[in-house]
Amino acid sequence: MANESIRSSSASTDSAGTRQTFLYFGALTLFIYMATPAGYLVDIQTSYMLKNQLHATATEISRFRLLTGIPVYFAFVFGLVRDQWNPFGMRDRGFFLIFAPATVVAFIWMANAPLSYRGLLAGMLLLMVLSRFLGAAYQGLIALVGQERLMSGRLAVLWNVVSSVPVLAGAFASGFISQHLPPNRTFVLAAGLTAAIAIFGFWKPAAVFSHAYEKPQAATTNFVGNIKRLVRHRAVYPAVFICFLWNFAPGAATPLQFYLTDRLHASDAIYSYYNGIFAISFIPTFLLYGMLCKKVPLKKLLWWGTVVAVPQLVPLAFIHSAQLAVVLAVPIGLMGGVATAAYFDLAMRSCPPGLQGTLMMAVDGVLALSARGGDLLGSRIYNSSPEHGFLYCVIATTAVYACILLVILTVPKELIATADGEPNPVVEAEVLDEIAETGSA
């Protein structure tokens, strides 16, 4: 009876700790994605400023987005800084205390500065740099806790579900905001949201931070040693490459927009509706992953999720009305949820000890680069044939997704052999061996 009582008490403590962890990261994820200058709230309003106030052309707006995205493309640099630097001796909370207020000041400055193309470009570049430090602290911390508490799958689901909310809110609210608020008020609103992130510098829940930086998964060394460990860590490469392929979708963005509006004669609103429904439809299969990941090894979820996701865009190649595309957004979105969660789960598990920020920000940069590259290739494919251009884009996207199956074969088998929450002695031993090698180097 005594043993049963102890087990019951331990289970209750673990459950309370899990709830506290979910509460902390759920709230942090919401504010990080609501306030990011790369998100819908700021990005769409900025494009309206360029178009309506500064009379910029479509090409100029595209170039603006390309230039302001430079800090994201090199996001791994900010991850390295996060893994090396310990501001105020508070680690990630120190980053929140420094860079959240700095970002607030930058937003307020932009809200009061005269509106010009160069001023907007300089301000957005500054905001992107500052926000990358916040992103590095957030992503590094969530990956570290995911590894230490054996809950990378559940945290991947939390991350994806909660981060969908600002995307949907921004997409649907951007039109209202642009009509009812002066352009500079958007920056004031973003400043208020960013200020909330500074609060997380003072919040230190035990479930998240108790000995978090003292465990083997957090062990680090000097800059050169960290670079060597990153290069030698074989799990890094398939995790990053899979994320690259998954976001490299030649038919999913500009080609689809032109296909719906030009070929199927739909209004611009149809494309927005499609994207909104598509994003919402991921959530049920994200939640399904949250249930399955505790019972099924990651290896099976990677395979199942990818097999289902490979033909994701194929239905769009056979439609003849824009309204049907909106309807199909539901099953198309559902097909991608398990795969997306599995890839984030894999990325968290693949982080070398003490380099969670570096790898997760490398993934962040790769996702941005692959999206831009895939869209550029897709636009060229689409323009190559007025009659069959979109069909070719769908074929190209399907082929790229199929390549993920080959990359899964290169993932270290021991890394994906267990379910979420299940101890993995082989991986634990490898972490200790890597730390020992670092100490003797």
HUNOR-V104520 format. One record per backbone hydrogen bond with DSSP energy under -1.0 kcal/mol. CO is the residue of the C=O (numbers start at 1). NH is the residue of the N-H. E is the energy in kcal/mol with one decimal. If there is no record, write none. Layout:
BEGIN
CO,NH,E
CO,NH,E
END
This chain:
BEGIN
1,5,-2.3
2,6,-2.2
3,7,-2.5
4,8,-2.4
5,9,-2.3
6,10,-2.5
7,11,-2.6
8,12,-2.1
9,13,-2.2
10,14,-2.6
11,15,-2.4
12,16,-2.2
13,17,-2.5
14,18,-2.4
15,19,-2.3
16,20,-2.2
17,21,-2.3
18,22,-2.7
19,23,-2.5
20,24,-2.4
21,25,-2.6
22,26,-2.4
23,27,-2.2
24,28,-2.4
25,29,-2.5
26,30,-1.9
27,31,-2.0
28,32,-2.6
29,33,-2.3
30,34,-1.9
31,35,-2.2
32,36,-1.1
36,39,-1.7
39,43,-2.6
40,44,-2.0
42,46,-2.5
43,47,-2.1
44,48,-2.0
45,49,-2.2
46,50,-2.4
47,51,-2.4
48,52,-3.3
49,53,-1.4
49,54,-2.1
50,56,-3.4
57,61,-2.2
58,62,-2.3
59,63,-2.4
60,64,-2.2
61,65,-2.3
62,66,-2.2
63,67,-2.5
64,68,-2.6
65,69,-1.0
67,70,-1.6
69,73,-1.7
70,74,-1.4
72,75,-1.7
74,77,-1.7
75,79,-1.6
76,80,-2.3
77,81,-1.9
78,82,-2.1
79,83,-2.2
80,84,-1.5
81,85,-2.7
86,89,-1.9
87,90,-2.3
90,93,-1.5
91,95,-1.2
92,96,-1.7
93,97,-1.9
94,98,-1.7
95,99,-2.8
96,100,-1.3
98,102,-1.4
99,103,-1.9
100,104,-2.1
101,105,-2.4
102,106,-1.9
103,107,-2.4
104,108,-2.6
105,109,-2.4
106,110,-2.2
107,111,-2.0
108,112,-1.2
109,113,-1.3
116,120,-2.7
117,121,-2.5
118,122,-2.7
119,123,-2.5
120,124,-2.5
121,125,-2.2
122,126,-2.2
123,127,-2.4
124,128,-2.5
125,129,-2.1
126,130,-2.4
127,131,-2.6
128,132,-1.3
129,133,-1.0
130,134,-1.2
131,135,-2.5
132,136,-2.5
133,137,-2.0
134,138,-2.4
135,139,-3.0
136,140,-2.3
137,141,-2.0
138,142,-2.4
139,143,-1.9
140,144,-2.1
141,145,-2.6
142,146,-1.9
143,147,-2.2
144,148,-2.8
145,149,-2.7
146,151,-2.0
150,421,-1.1
151,155,-2.4
152,156,-2.0
153,157,-1.8
154,158,-2.4
155,159,-2.8
156,160,-2.2
157,161,-2.8
158,162,-2.6
159,163,-2.2
162,165,-1.0
164,168,-2.5
165,169,-3.0
166,170,-2.9
167,171,-2.2
168,172,-2.3
169,173,-2.5
170,174,-1.6
173,177,-2.7
174,178,-2.4
175,179,-1.4
176,180,-1.9
177,181,-2.3
182,185,-1.6
183,186,-1.1
184,188,-1.1
185,189,-2.5
186,190,-2.4
187,191,-2.0
188,192,-2.0
189,193,-1.8
190,194,-2.4
191,195,-2.2
194,197,-1.3
197,200,-1.2
198,201,-1.7
199,202,-1.8
199,203,-1.2
205,208,-1.1
205,209,-2.5
206,210,-2.2
209,212,-1.4
211,214,-1.3
215,218,-2.0
216,219,-1.6
217,354,-2.9
222,226,-2.5
223,227,-2.2
224,228,-2.2
225,229,-2.3
226,230,-2.4
227,231,-2.3
228,232,-2.1
229,233,-1.3
232,234,-1.0
233,236,-1.7
235,239,-1.2
236,240,-2.2
237,241,-2.5
238,242,-2.5
239,243,-1.6
240,244,-2.0
241,245,-2.5
242,246,-2.5
243,247,-1.6
247,249,-1.5
249,252,-1.5
253,257,-2.4
254,258,-2.6
255,259,-2.4
256,260,-2.5
257,261,-2.2
258,262,-2.8
258,263,-1.1
259,264,-1.9
260,266,-2.5
268,272,-1.2
269,273,-2.7
270,274,-2.7
271,275,-2.2
272,276,-2.4
273,277,-2.7
274,278,-2.8
275,279,-2.3
276,280,-2.2
277,281,-2.2
279,282,-1.0
280,283,-1.3
282,286,-1.9
283,287,-2.5
284,288,-1.9
285,289,-2.0
286,290,-1.9
287,291,-1.3
288,292,-2.6
289,293,-3.0
292,295,-2.1
292,296,-2.7
293,420,-3.4
297,301,-1.5
298,302,-2.7
299,303,-1.9
300,304,-3.1
301,305,-2.5
302,306,-2.0
303,307,-2.5
304,308,-2.1
305,309,-1.6
306,310,-2.1
309,312,-2.1
311,314,-1.2
313,316,-1.3
314,317,-1.7
315,318,-1.5
321,325,-1.1
322,326,-1.6
323,327,-1.7
324,328,-2.7
327,330,-1.3
328,332,-2.3
329,333,-2.2
330,334,-2.4
331,335,-1.8
333,336,-1.3
336,340,-2.3
337,341,-2.3
338,342,-2.3
339,343,-2.3
340,344,-1.9
341,345,-2.4
342,346,-2.6
343,347,-2.2
344,348,-2.2
345,349,-2.2
346,350,-1.8
348,351,-1.0
352,355,-2.1
355,359,-2.2
356,360,-2.3
357,361,-2.1
358,362,-1.7
359,363,-2.3
360,364,-1.9
361,365,-2.4
362,366,-2.4
363,367,-2.6
364,368,-1.6
365,369,-2.6
366,370,-3.0
367,371,-1.7
368,372,-2.0
369,373,-3.0
370,374,-3.1
371,375,-2.0
372,376,-2.2
373,377,-2.5
374,378,-2.6
375,379,-2.2
376,380,-1.7
377,381,-2.5
378,382,-2.7
379,383,-2.1
382,385,-1.0
385,389,-1.9
388,392,-2.3
389,393,-1.8
390,394,-2.3
391,395,-2.3
392,396,-2.5
393,397,-2.6
394,398,-2.5
395,399,-2.3
396,400,-2.2
397,401,-2.5
398,402,-2.1
399,403,-1.2
401,404,-1.3
402,405,-1.1
403,407,-1.7
404,408,-2.2
407,410,-1.9
408,411,-1.4
416,299,-2.4
418,298,-1.8
419,422,-1.9
424,428,-2.4
425,429,-2.3
426,430,-1.9
427,431,-2.3
428,432,-1.9
429,433,-2.3
430,434,-2.4
431,435,-2.1
432,436,-2.3
433,437,-2.4
434,438,-1.9
435,439,-2.1
436,440,-1.6
END
